[in-house]
Amino acid sequence: MDDRFQSEQHPAGPLVVERLARYARAEQEEILGPGEDPYGVRYTGLTFLPKEIHFGIRAADGRLVAHTGLLPLPLTAGGTDLVVMGVGGVCVAPDRRGGGLAQAVVGTALDHARTLGHRHALLFCRPPLAAFYRGLGFREVVEEVTVEQPEGRLAVMPLCTMWVPLTAGAGWPEGPVRLRSLPM
């Protein structure tokens, strides 16, 4: 089975997004370089889950230059229990930013989530990135979002919470949101 997907036309030619067999610290450092807080979220004090499904883009020399991960998550929104596809670990190598790679890899990941039957995708991002995700069709969750943390503790999510419908007519329930797991 070929796990490569061709994204829409790109000025430098079509972008090839591939399903990655693994994505660990080494692959993250290949994209972002070494660092203790590559996503800039350490200040939240939250513990995050690793993603289970990974997509990436490689440069012509084979170097991994972009990534997005997915993880199904149980949550309750406005009293309605849902399983949404969590989107996370979105990153692009600093020398490749501004070229549409994030849009391509996130778009491919969302298309894959649709094939799995999910009606919604959810992500958490630093506020300066919200405009980028709005451009991809994500909408902000305006209600308070709580997430589980180790030792059964609940925490209010300090990051911007955004969702996108994956099927026609999939609305988001009004009311507070409780992620029934660690965030992704």
Sine and cosine of phi, psi and omega as CSV:
sin_phi,cos_phi,sin_psi,cos_psi,sin_omega,cos_omega
0.00,0.00,0.73,-0.68,0.02,-1.00
-1.00,0.01,0.86,-0.51,-0.03,-1.00
-0.98,-0.22,0.63,0.78,0.07,-1.00
-0.91,-0.42,0.61,-0.79,-0.06,-1.00
-0.78,-0.62,0.70,-0.72,0.02,-1.00
-1.00,-0.10,0.82,-0.57,0.02,-1.00
-0.99,0.14,0.17,-0.99,0.01,-1.00
-0.85,0.52,0.18,-0.98,-0.04,-1.00
-0.81,0.59,0.64,-0.77,-0.01,-1.00
-0.78,-0.63,0.55,-0.83,-0.03,-1.00
-0.78,0.62,-0.54,0.84,-0.02,-1.00
-1.00,-0.08,0.25,0.97,-0.07,-1.00
0.96,-0.29,0.17,-0.99,-0.03,-1.00
-0.90,0.43,0.61,-0.80,0.06,-1.00
-1.00,0.02,0.69,-0.73,0.03,-1.00
-0.97,-0.24,0.89,-0.45,0.06,-1.00
-0.98,-0.21,0.75,-0.66,-0.01,-1.00
-0.88,-0.47,0.49,-0.87,0.14,-0.99
-0.98,0.20,0.81,-0.58,-0.05,-1.00
-1.00,-0.03,0.70,-0.72,0.03,-1.00
-0.94,0.33,-0.50,0.87,0.01,-1.00
-0.50,-0.86,0.44,-0.90,0.11,-0.99
-0.50,-0.87,0.96,-0.27,-0.03,-1.00
-0.77,-0.64,-0.20,-0.98,-0.06,-1.00
-0.81,0.59,-0.65,0.76,-0.02,-1.00
-0.88,0.48,-0.67,0.74,0.01,-1.00
-0.94,0.34,-0.62,0.78,0.05,-1.00
-0.87,0.49,-0.69,0.72,0.01,-1.00
-0.93,0.36,-0.47,0.88,0.08,-1.00
-0.88,0.47,-0.58,0.82,-0.01,-1.00
-1.00,0.08,-0.79,0.62,-0.18,-0.98
-0.98,-0.21,-0.16,0.99,-0.10,-0.99
0.99,0.15,0.11,-0.99,-0.02,-1.00
-0.95,0.31,0.45,-0.89,0.03,-1.00
0.24,-0.97,0.48,-0.88,-0.04,-1.00
-1.00,0.09,-0.35,0.94,-0.06,-1.00
-0.67,-0.75,0.90,0.44,-0.12,-0.99
-0.89,0.46,-0.43,0.90,-0.02,-1.00
-0.99,-0.16,-0.04,1.00,0.05,-1.00
0.93,0.37,0.53,0.85,-0.04,-1.00
-0.87,-0.50,0.15,0.99,-0.01,-1.00
-0.85,0.53,-0.55,0.84,-0.04,-1.00
-0.85,0.52,-0.35,0.94,-0.02,-1.00
-0.95,0.31,-0.41,0.91,-0.06,-1.00
0.95,0.33,0.20,0.98,-0.05,-1.00
-1.00,0.02,0.45,-0.89,0.15,-0.99
-0.98,-0.18,0.75,-0.66,-0.05,-1.00
-0.92,-0.40,0.48,-0.87,0.08,-1.00
-0.99,0.10,0.52,-0.85,0.14,-0.99
-0.96,0.28,0.46,-0.89,0.05,-1.00
-0.98,0.19,0.34,-0.94,-0.02,-1.00
-0.96,-0.27,-0.48,0.88,-0.06,-1.00
-0.87,-0.50,0.74,-0.68,-0.11,-0.99
-0.76,-0.65,0.64,-0.77,0.08,-1.00
-0.80,-0.60,0.57,-0.82,-0.01,-1.00
-0.52,-0.85,0.22,-0.97,0.09,-1.00
-0.82,-0.57,0.69,-0.72,0.04,-1.00
-0.94,-0.35,0.56,-0.83,0.12,-0.99
-0.96,0.29,0.18,-0.98,0.00,-1.00
-0.84,0.54,-0.49,0.87,0.00,-1.00
-0.99,0.11,0.05,1.00,0.04,-1.00
1.00,-0.07,-0.14,0.99,-0.01,-1.00
-0.94,0.34,0.72,-0.70,0.07,-1.00
-0.94,0.33,0.81,-0.58,-0.07,-1.00
-0.84,-0.54,-0.11,0.99,0.03,-1.00
-0.42,-0.91,0.47,-0.88,-0.03,-1.00
-0.46,-0.89,0.52,-0.85,0.23,-0.97
-0.58,-0.82,0.66,-0.75,0.05,-1.00
-0.88,-0.47,0.39,-0.92,0.00,-1.00
-0.78,-0.63,0.51,-0.86,0.04,-1.00
-0.39,-0.92,0.85,-0.53,0.08,-1.00
-0.91,0.41,0.68,-0.74,-0.06,-1.00
-0.74,-0.68,0.72,-0.70,0.10,-0.99
-1.00,0.09,0.67,-0.74,0.07,-1.00
-0.48,-0.88,0.26,-0.97,0.12,-0.99
-0.85,-0.52,0.81,-0.58,0.01,-1.00
-0.82,-0.57,0.88,-0.48,0.00,-1.00
0.83,0.56,0.56,0.83,0.01,-1.00
1.00,0.08,-0.04,1.00,0.00,-1.00
-0.98,-0.21,0.82,-0.57,0.06,-1.00
-0.99,0.16,0.74,-0.67,-0.02,-1.00
-0.69,-0.72,0.37,-0.93,0.28,-0.96
-0.88,-0.47,0.88,-0.47,-0.02,-1.00
-0.93,-0.36,0.32,-0.95,0.10,-1.00
-1.00,-0.03,0.91,-0.42,0.07,-1.00
-0.98,0.21,0.70,-0.72,0.03,-1.00
-0.92,-0.40,0.76,-0.65,0.00,-1.00
-0.32,-0.95,0.03,-1.00,0.00,-1.00
0.91,0.42,0.42,0.91,-0.02,-1.00
-0.95,0.31,0.83,-0.56,0.04,-1.00
-0.41,-0.91,0.45,-0.89,0.05,-1.00
-0.71,-0.71,0.67,-0.75,0.04,-1.00
-0.82,0.57,0.68,-0.74,-0.04,-1.00
-0.79,0.61,-0.60,0.80,-0.03,-1.00
-0.98,0.19,-0.03,1.00,-0.02,-1.00
-0.87,-0.50,0.12,0.99,-0.04,-1.00
-0.94,0.33,0.48,-0.88,0.03,-1.00
1.00,0.07,0.11,0.99,-0.04,-1.00
-0.95,-0.32,0.21,0.98,0.05,-1.00
1.00,0.07,0.11,0.99,-0.03,-1.00
-0.92,0.39,-0.68,0.73,0.01,-1.00
-0.89,0.46,-0.69,0.72,0.02,-1.00
-0.86,0.50,-0.68,0.73,-0.02,-1.00
-0.92,0.40,-0.72,0.70,-0.08,-1.00
-0.96,0.29,-0.61,0.80,0.07,-1.00
-0.93,0.38,-0.68,0.73,0.02,-1.00
-0.86,0.51,-0.68,0.73,0.03,-1.00
-0.91,0.42,-0.66,0.75,0.03,-1.00
-0.88,0.47,-0.68,0.73,0.02,-1.00
-0.91,0.42,-0.63,0.78,0.07,-1.00
-0.87,0.49,-0.65,0.76,0.03,-1.00
-0.90,0.43,-0.67,0.74,0.03,-1.00
-0.85,0.52,-0.60,0.80,0.04,-1.00
-0.89,0.46,-0.65,0.76,-0.02,-1.00
-0.91,0.41,-0.38,0.93,0.02,-1.00
-1.00,0.05,-0.02,1.00,0.08,-1.00
1.00,0.00,0.17,0.99,0.01,-1.00
-0.97,0.26,0.61,-0.80,0.00,-1.00
-1.00,-0.10,-0.36,0.93,-0.05,-1.00
-0.65,-0.76,0.51,-0.86,0.20,-0.98
-0.86,-0.51,0.50,-0.87,-0.07,-1.00
-0.70,-0.71,0.60,-0.80,0.11,-0.99
-0.59,-0.81,0.31,-0.95,0.10,-1.00
-0.87,-0.49,0.70,-0.71,0.00,-1.00
-0.56,-0.83,0.35,-0.94,0.12,-0.99
-0.92,0.40,0.60,-0.80,-0.06,-1.00
-0.77,0.64,-0.62,0.79,0.01,-1.00
-0.89,0.45,-0.30,0.95,-0.01,-1.00
-1.00,-0.03,-0.13,0.99,-0.06,-1.00
-0.86,0.52,-0.63,0.78,-0.01,-1.00
-0.89,0.47,-0.64,0.77,0.05,-1.00
-0.86,0.51,-0.75,0.67,-0.04,-1.00
-0.93,0.36,-0.54,0.84,0.11,-0.99
-0.86,0.51,-0.61,0.80,0.04,-1.00
-0.90,0.43,-0.33,0.94,0.05,-1.00
-0.99,-0.11,0.10,0.99,0.04,-1.00
0.99,-0.16,-0.01,1.00,0.02,-1.00
-0.96,0.29,0.48,-0.88,0.02,-1.00
-0.81,-0.59,0.55,-0.84,-0.02,-1.00
-0.98,0.22,0.64,-0.77,0.15,-0.99
-1.00,0.08,0.87,-0.49,-0.09,-1.00
-1.00,0.02,-0.35,0.94,0.00,-1.00
-0.98,0.19,0.30,-0.95,0.04,-1.00
-0.89,0.45,0.64,-0.77,0.01,-1.00
-0.87,-0.48,0.83,-0.56,0.09,-1.00
-0.93,-0.37,0.53,-0.85,-0.02,-1.00
-0.75,-0.66,0.48,-0.87,0.07,-1.00
-0.97,0.23,0.47,-0.88,0.05,-1.00
-0.68,-0.74,0.19,-0.98,-0.02,-1.00
-0.81,0.59,0.39,-0.92,-0.03,-1.00
0.89,0.46,0.41,0.91,0.06,-1.00
0.96,0.29,0.17,0.99,-0.01,-1.00
-0.97,0.24,0.56,-0.83,0.11,-0.99
-0.97,-0.26,0.59,-0.81,0.03,-1.00
-0.72,-0.69,0.59,-0.81,0.12,-0.99
-0.98,0.20,0.77,-0.64,-0.03,-1.00
-0.94,0.35,0.88,-0.47,0.01,-1.00
-0.99,0.10,-0.24,0.97,0.02,-1.00
-0.99,0.11,0.29,-0.96,0.07,-1.00
-0.94,0.34,0.79,-0.61,0.04,-1.00
-0.98,-0.22,0.78,-0.62,-0.05,-1.00
-0.73,-0.69,0.50,-0.87,0.01,-1.00
-0.72,-0.69,0.35,-0.94,0.09,-1.00
-0.62,-0.79,0.65,-0.76,0.07,-1.00
-0.96,0.30,0.62,-0.78,0.04,-1.00
-0.96,-0.29,-0.15,0.99,0.07,-1.00
-0.73,-0.69,0.41,-0.91,0.02,-1.00
-0.87,0.49,0.72,-0.70,0.07,-1.00
0.98,0.18,0.09,1.00,0.00,-1.00
-0.98,0.19,0.98,-0.20,0.04,-1.00
-1.00,-0.02,0.22,-0.97,0.03,-1.00
-0.98,-0.21,0.78,-0.63,0.00,-1.00
-0.89,0.45,0.64,-0.77,0.07,-1.00
-0.98,0.22,0.54,-0.84,0.05,-1.00
0.86,-0.52,0.12,-0.99,-0.04,-1.00
-0.89,0.46,0.44,-0.90,-0.03,-1.00
-0.90,-0.44,0.74,-0.67,0.07,-1.00
-0.82,-0.57,0.93,-0.35,0.10,-0.99
-0.97,0.24,0.84,-0.54,-0.06,-1.00
-1.00,-0.04,0.64,0.76,0.07,-1.00
-0.25,-0.97,0.03,-1.00,0.19,-0.98
-0.90,0.43,0.44,-0.90,0.08,-1.00
-0.95,0.31,0.30,-0.95,0.00,-1.00
-0.99,-0.14,0.00,0.00,0.00,0.00
